[in-house]
Amino acid sequence: RGMPQDVGDAAQIYRFAADRGYAKAQCNLAVLYMNGRGIPQDLTEADRYFRLAAEQGNVITQLYLGRLLLGAASAGGALLAARREAARFLAQAAQQTEDKESRLEALAVLSEHA
């Protein structure tokens, strides 16, 4: 009820909180940028906000960032560097989480791209 139903409005609220260091808002804003929902798609901004949250130890964000980096590597980016960085974030997610499903997802993505 109290939250906006418009994704563009939600993006503004997420940005406000994200720019103040709130990891969940950084992750949510990054997802909006990645998918182009409510704001224009911008993978550079998605990467930036994913990194901010991932560096705070947000497991879900580490999974998203690992996948985003692997996608960039597949699209012809700096292949080796992107794959190494993706592996680092996915390994962190697997090590940090108590959630079996998230751990298995991180390990599966790592093994797919090993």
For each residue, the residues with C-beta under 8 A, 3 or more apart:
1:
2:
3: 10 13
4: 9 10 13
5: 9
6: 9 10 38
7: 10 11 32 37 38 39
8: 11 12 38 39
9: 4 5 6 12 13 38
10: 3 4 6 7 13 14 28 32 38
11: 7 8 14 15 29 32 38 39
12: 8 9 15 16
13: 3 4 9 10 16 17 25
14: 10 11 17 18 25 26 28 29 32
15: 11 12 18 19 25 29
16: 12 13 19 20 25
17: 13 14 20 22 24 25
18: 14 15 21 22 25 26 28 29 49 52
19: 15 16
20: 16 17
21: 18 26 52 56
22: 17 18 25 26
23: 26 27 52 53 56 57 58 61
24: 17 27 28 53 58
25: 13 14 15 16 17 18 22 28 29
26: 14 18 21 22 23 29 30 49 50 52 53 56 58 61
27: 23 24 30 31 49 50 53 58 60 61 64
28: 10 14 18 24 25 31 32
29: 11 14 15 18 25 26 32 33 49
30: 26 27 33 34 45 46 47 48 49 50 53 61 64
31: 27 28 34 35 37 46 64
32: 7 10 11 14 28 29 35 36 37 38 39
33: 29 30 36 39 41 42 43 45 46 49
34: 30 31 41 43 46 50 64 68
35: 31 32 41
36: 32 33 39 40 41 42
37: 7 31 32
38: 6 7 8 9 10 11 32
39: 7 8 11 32 33 36 42
40: 36
41: 33 34 35 36
42: 33 36 39 45 46
43: 33 34 46 47 68 72
44: 47 48
45: 30 33 42 48 49
46: 30 31 33 34 42 43 49 50 68
47: 30 43 44 50 51 65 68
48: 30 44 45 51 52
49: 18 26 27 29 30 33 45 46 52 53
50: 26 27 30 34 46 47 53 54 61 64 65 68
51: 47 48 54 55 65
52: 18 21 23 26 48 49 55 56
53: 23 24 26 27 30 49 50 56 58 61
54: 50 51 57 58 61 62 65 89 92
55: 51 52
56: 21 23 26 52 53
57: 23 54 62 92 96
58: 23 24 26 27 53 54 61 62
59: 62 63 93 96 97 99 102
60: 27 63 64 102
61: 23 26 27 30 50 53 54 58 64 65
62: 54 57 58 59 65 66 89 90 92 93 96 106
63: 59 60 66 67 89 90 93 102 105 106 109
64: 27 30 31 34 50 60 61 67 68
65: 47 50 51 54 61 62 68 69 86 89
66: 62 63 69 70 86 87 89 90 93 106 109 110
67: 63 64 70 71 86 109
68: 34 43 46 47 50 64 65 71 72
69: 65 66 72 73 82 83 85 86 89
70: 66 67 73 74 82 83 86 109 113
71: 67 68 74 75
72: 43 68 69 75 77 82
73: 69 70 77 78 79 82 83 86
74: 70 71
75: 71 72
76: 79
77: 72 73 82
78: 73 81 82
79: 73 76 82 83
80: 83 84
81: 78 84 85
82: 69 70 72 73 77 78 79 85 86
83: 69 70 73 79 80 86 87 113
84: 80 81 87 88
85: 69 81 82 88 89
86: 65 66 67 69 70 73 82 83 89 90 113
87: 66 83 84 90 91 110 113
88: 84 85 91 92
89: 54 62 63 65 66 69 85 86 92 93
90: 62 63 66 86 87 93 94 106 107 109 110
91: 87 88 94 95 106 110
92: 54 57 62 88 89 95 96
93: 59 62 63 66 89 90 96 97 102 103 106
94: 90 91 97 102 103 106 107 110
95: 91 92
96: 57 59 62 92 93
97: 59 93 94 102 103 106
98:
99: 59 102 103
100: 103 104
101: 104 105
102: 59 60 63 93 94 97 99 105 106
103: 93 94 97 99 100 106 107
104: 100 101 107 108
105: 63 101 102 108 109
106: 62 63 66 90 91 93 94 97 102 103 109 110
107: 90 94 103 104 110 111
108: 104 105 111 112
109: 63 66 67 70 90 105 106 112 113
110: 66 87 90 91 94 106 107 113 114
111: 107 108 114
112: 108 109
113: 70 83 86 87 109 110
114: 110 111
